[in-house]
Amino acid sequence: MKKAIISNGYKFILAFISACIGLVTYAQDSVSVTHKTTTTSTTTTNDWYMQPWVWVVGGAVLLIILVALLRGGSSDKEVTRTTVVKDDRF
């Protein structure tokens, strides 16, 4: 009985989240036109992520992080372990 309640709770939460996502996407599709203009203007925008230097810097940072992670696990320190065995015979 408890598993059925939990399972139905998950289904309800999933349905609620799906409905919210549907409402958000439906709201983004609606466009209201208040007036028409006859003039046209062309504007070009360059987003920051379209610049080549951003990709070069991002790749360099990613490469540095990968090298640091891969090199960090291999240390040249020698590990010495000593095992002490207690003998109760004496």
N, C-alpha and C positions, 0 to 999 in steps of 0.2 A: 504494500500500500504506500509506503514511504517513497519507494522508487518511482511509482506512478505519479505521485505529487511533484517530485523533483523533475521528472521528465516533462510533465505538462507545464511546469514553471519555465523550463528552458524553451519550450515551444512558444509560450506566450511572449517571453522576452525577445526571441528571434522574430516573431511576427510584429511586435511593436517596433523594433529597430528597423525592420524592412519597410514598414509603413512610413516611418519618419524619413528614411532615405528616399522613398518614393515621393513624398511631399516636397522635399528639398529639390529634387531633380525636376519635378513638375513646375515648381516656382521659378526655376532658372530658365525654363523654356518660354515662359510667357513674356511677350514684348509688347509694350504699349507705344503706339506712334501718336504723338500729339500734333505734329505739324510736318508738312513736307517742305523741303528746301530744294531749290534748283541749282544751288552752287555746289560744286564739288571741289574738295581739296584733298590732296594726297599727303599723308604724313607717314613717315617711316620711323619706326621705333626699333632701337637695338636693345634687346634685353641683355642683362649682365651675363647670363649663362650662354649667350650666343657668341661671346668674345673668345677668341682663341687663347689668349693669355690665361683666362680662367681655367680652361681645360688643362693647360700645361702646368699651372700651379697646383691644381687639384690632383693631377697624376703624380707630380713630384711628392706631394704630401702623402698620398696613398702609398707610394713606393717606400718612403722613409718609415712609415708606420709598419709596413710589412717586414722590412729589413729589421727593425727594432724588435718586433715580435718573434721573428724566426731566430735571431741571434741571441735573444734574451734567455732562451731555454737551455742553451748549451754553455755551461760554465766549465772552466778548466780546473776547478778546485778538486783536489783529491779527497775523497770521503773515506775516512777510516772508522770502522765500526769495531767495537770491542764487545764480546759477549762474555758475560760473567755467569758461570754455572756454580751454584751452591751445592756442595756435596754434604749430605747429612749423615754419612757413614761414620764420622769420627765424633 
